[in-house]
Amino acid sequence: MVPVPLSREPPMALRLHLPHRTKPDSGPASEPHLGARVYAVQRAGAVLVALVLLVFGLLGFAGGLDYFSTEGERILGLSSNGLLSTISVVVAVVLLVAAARSPRVVSTVMIVIGTLFLLSALVNLAVLRTSFNLLAFEFENVVFSVVVGLLLLTLGAYGRISGHLPTDSPYAHPRPGDDEDLDLTSELPATPAEVAAEQAMREAEVAVVQHLATEDQRRRVAAMAQVHSRADRRRVWMSFDEARRRG
């Protein structure tokens, strides 16, 4: 017996039941990368703020500041203690790591940290010159926190939160696969009758491939070949069931 080579392509009847996927056009090679300007602005802002905070924190460590002192010492015109220096270094590292990631990551991190800076300004303003001033804040620190918080919020929201997003914003266009996933989800069977129809469709397609299908199965598979989406094929199959019940 001469072995019959097996095709790597699925049979036509089986392919009818598989979800159709299309690859988005890659566009001209010279087209600028989507979101390049937005990402550059956000990354530059994150790195700039991170460097300022990092220098501030490291100078605090170098000065040997008391960790929980409520009477801070001057560092770059601001009051600081050991705890504030530590927080500054940690925030700087987080911003630098985020800047090395995707636009969505750096944007989200900047918005979150910007909000925390503004909350810190309000809270520490309320505890100035009290025993609860654990970060040794003075009024200059409050102003700095407000400025940095607003800067991070503005840069983090740039190209993301707006009624008219820039054309090169990565948030102005759906991410690859988003629409595809929605389409596949919407085509899933939702009722017991549709689940049963799906099972019968698969059995009929396999039977056609194996040349074991009944005349009814062949007619149904041929009719399903005229449509493309999974939901439409299922409706075609169920229309035969409905016609049989009426007949």
KAWOHU-V500646 format. One line per field, one symbol per residue. ss: DSSP state (A for helix, B for strand, O for the rest). phi: phi as a letter, one per 20 degrees, with the letter a starting at -180 (. if undefined). Layout:
ss=???
phi=???
This chain:
ss=OOOOOOOOOOOAAAAOOOOOOOOOOOOOOOOOOOOAAAAAAAAAAAAAAAAAAAAAAAAAAAOOOOOOOOOOBBBOOBBBOAAAAAAAAAAAAAAAAAAOOOAAAAAAAAAAAAAAAAAAAAAAAAOOOOOOOOOOOOAAAAAAAAAAAAAAAAAAAOOOOOOOOOOOOOOOOOOOOAAAAAAAAAOOOOOAAAAAAAAAAAAAAAAAAOOOOOAAAAAAAAAAOOOOOAAAAAAAAAAAAAAAAAO
phi=.efefeffefggffffeefeccefffnffeffffnfffffffffffffffffffffffffffemfffdfedfdfclndebcffffffffffffffffffeefgfffffffffffffffffffffffdglcfeefelfcffffffffffffffffffefmcdafcfgfeffeecffgnfffffffffeffdcgfffffffffffffffffeldfffffffffffffeddffffffffgffffffffff
